Amino acid sequence: MTNNVTDALRKEERAYENGADRPLGSYLRVLGVYSGTVAGLIVLGKLTGKRLPARVSPMDLLLMGLATHRLSRRLAKDPVTSPLRAPFTRYEGVSGPAELHEEVRGHGVKHAIGELVTCPFCLAQWVATSYAAGMVFAPGLTRLAGTTMTAVAISDWLQLGYARMMRVAEEGS
């Protein structure tokens, strides 16, 4: 029975892959870690008597969104955080202002983690979940960290806008 199920799952995996190396089983493991972490946080909250916020204010949502954006990009693209990605990636070059382009390397779980840590869109789910947990367990510290990342995001946009204005001014000269 187990062999039949395993064989059927492998057949579906091959059909999905369409000749590409897509580590579906490893993706399931990564999803399992995420789900287990969320379940663990829920249990920890119950054991410690923490309560969910009755509501999330529009300002908290804005802060969470901007902080999630900035921290996700910092983790996935920043040169300073490249040592965290190095076991799963290969440096390929620069992809934009203060951002790196890295290729995922390895197979299986290593490849799946590489895809996660190089994708700010993928990391955003993990960062936002961490932020939400922070709002339950340490709301003041979480808001301070969120405010810091939001200020950095605003500064980044201002830096890019300034650089663009300088280019336009130089071209007009």
Secondary structure, DSSP 8 states (H G I E B T S, - for coil): -HHHHHHHHHHHHHHHHTTS---HHHHHHHHHHHHHHHHHHHHHHHHHT----S---HHHHHHHHHHHHHHHHHHHH-GGGHHHHGGGEEEEEEEETTEEEEEE-SSTHHHHHHHHHT-HHHHHHHHHHHHHHHHHH-HHHHHHHHHHHHHHHHHHHHHHHHHHHHHHHHHH-
